Amino acid sequence: MKIDLKPNELVVKADDSQHIYEEKKVLGKLILTNQRIYFHSPENTDFNMEIIPSEIEEVMYFNTNLFSSNGLNIITKEGNELKFKIKKRDSWGKAINQMY
């Protein structure tokens, strides 16, 4: 997988993830850089996205099932909820919160 980075853009974190959209779970990779957040899915490019920190309203956590506390919900200023299942969600949430 290759992502075109902008000048002076550095990858801070990257990990396998699932984007949860309605009833679908799209496998991909969540990538945090010093300028934005990317979700890249090799199996379904319709769900590839980038999130600019200025678009983020709030970052919330949720449980993907009864005992799995690995859900990360990024709420945009437009009211969109972008839900991801990812390991170490607390460190991801802290890193994202420092961006905006």
N, C-alpha and C positions, 0 to 999 in steps of 0.2 A: 504494500500500500504506500502510495506517495501522495503527500499533500504539499501544495505550493505555499510556502511560507512567504510572508511579506518581508521587506527589508527590516532588519533588527528584531525579527520575531524569533523567539526561542521556545522550544517545547519544555514545559514545566512538569507535566504529568501526562501519562497515557496509560490506558488500561482497557481490557475487554469489557464490554458493556452490552446491555439490552435497552433499546428505546421502547418504552411501553406506550403504545398509541391505541386507544380504545381497547379492543380485545386482542390486538396484535402485539407480539414481542419480536422486535427486529434486532438481530445480532449485529454487532459492529464494534467500533472502537471509539471511546471518548478521549479526546485529546485537549488538554489545557495548555495554552501558550501564554506568554506574557501580554498578548493583545486580544485574545478571543478564545472561545470554546468551539471545538469541532466535534460533530458526530459523523463518522464515516462508516457506511455499511457496504461491504463488498457484494452482499447478496441482493440488496434492494436499494438502488441508488436514489429512489424517490424519497427516501428518508434522510439522505445526507443533508447536513445543515451546519451553519455556523451561527454562533451567538456572540454578539458584541456586548461587552460589559455595560455599556450605557443603556442597553435594551432591558437589562435585568432589574426587576422590581424586588424580588425576594427569592431566597433559597430556603427550601423546607425539606425535612426528612419525612419518610413514611416507611412502613414495613410492607414488604412484598408478600409476606404471608405471616402467620401467627408468630413465628420465632425468628424470622429473618429481617434484621434491621439493616437493609442494604438499598433502600430506595432514596433517590435524590430527585427532588422536584424543583425545577427552575421556572419561576413565574416571571413572564415578561411584562413590561409596562403596557402592552397591548392586551394583556389578560390571558395570554396563551400559557398553558401548563405543559412543560416538557419534562416527562418523567423518564428516569433512567434507573436501571438496576445495576449497581456497581459495588465492587469490594472497597472497603475502607472509605465509606461515604463521608465520615466525619472529616477526614483530611481533605477530601475533595470539596466539601462544603466550606471549610475554613479558607482554602485557597481561592475559591470563587468569590467568597465574601470580601476578600482583600482587594479584589479587582475593581469593584464598583463602589 
